[in-house]
């Protein structure tokens, strides 16, 4: 009896695992399949480096270079803003606080991570975009800059938690020695903790980049969604927002529809390349 | 001298960055809650959206219920699969290669942007399998999205169970099945529930996957899993995106944030209780 129970359980667990792994691999294959149809008709280099996105035009009018640039641009702006703030906060969390204060700041960061992106987009649209329009007299507040600022807020929790973890370890390892030598805390952090955390800082950048590039709602609500070459203070379009806005309208099986899949595919490839670069950097730094 | 200046700059940097983070969170929560409370009353919470265009007046009750249903369904769907996968990889999988492959696939999935998942769900479930845009399709898509999240956490929890307990159980001749069901799962129960709750909050706040797969501008409270559904984040997006009603948008945002905060706090309490034992 026990044996039967045992093997039934094992069977169920095995089946469900197989099922989930199959679903997941199926998704990847499925996206590939839907995009390959497109790449048969449109040359991939042309798709990536062409400048016009006109879904109703002919095949050579479908290209996403400005959109790819927009995706990267917004995320990079986000990182540039978020990184110094995030690292600074991680230093405070790992080295200057303990006990209650640490718990409070940590849970604040957790709350930041738990707020859904649509809320950030909402606030970005109502506060940030308006602010840019009124204070700096931009013709339109919906811009790469606005997207970058909103994204930077969303990236903060990732950067903070990734950096803090390793900084805490480094700090614990060396604080005894440096105290014994009478070295000041800030000197020790600058000369030992920060250089030793290089790898986790890099890792956090990649993690945040991945998050930022895949982010749909918050970015979509504040960048204006115009498929033109991105300028810091002008409108732009990102791949996720392109998909979200146009997928519902695209006729099934049309070039437009497959083009959207192809841009999703390109997005995943960009993320993959970033991750591979990270992997190589990690290896080299050891 | 140089050292002194560097020290000052360094301290200024870290203090100001902490202040910025705290200010941001206080501002975001404060802004939404302060503006939102003005819009929230009983009618808003328990009423249907009314007016032309829809949503100008009235409440968001179907959206609240819809969001909760989406969260519950997607959690059930994802956690059954995720917990099984975690149990398999931790206790049953005897080949390292297989385990590595499973991990690789899960990692790949965790990196797929949510909108791409939404696009997948839309094409497969709605276009190919011809299921209506419904609670079911949205919940499946959300479930796929939170699957890696739950799996990674549950696997970590299972790995952290003291191995001497497991080995003693085996040594007493207790079968693997009984060890897992009677010993390991009860130990991890609180942590696993806490992880699932967090994932549920994540699913509830996600908009991108459900834009294409299920959320609609107006639907009554769903009667079955095949009826279309309203969701709070999507409702918020429509209210602001189409400029329908700012007042109600604030209210919706506040309700969404309050529900999510409650879920997060609940998850924290459940996870914390175990630590004290």
Interface residues (C-beta under 8 A of the other chain):
Chain A: X2 X3 X5 X6 X9 X10 X12 X13 X14 X16 X17 X19 X20 X21 X23 X24 X25 X27 X28 X30 X31 X34 X84 X85 X86 X87 X88 X89 X91 X92 X96 X105 X107 X108 X109 X110 X111 X112 X114 X115 X116 X117 X118 X119 X120 X121 X122 X123 X125 X126 X127 X153 X156 X160 X184 X186 X187 X189 X190 X210 X213 X214 X215 X216 X217 X221 X240 X243 X244 X247 X248 X252 X260 X261 X264 X267 X268 X271 X272 X275
Chain B: X3 X6 X7 X10 X11 X13 X14 X15 X16 X17 X18 X20 X21 X22 X24 X25 X28 X29 X31 X32 X80 X81 X82 X84 X85 X87 X88 X89 X92 X101 X102 X105 X106 X108 X109 X111 X112 X113 X114 X115 X116 X117 X118 X119 X120 X122 X123 X124 X127 X144 X147 X151 X175 X176 X177 X178 X180 X181 X198 X201 X202 X204 X205 X206 X207 X208 X211 X212 X233 X236 X237 X240 X241 X246 X249 X253 X256 X257 X260 X261 X264 X268
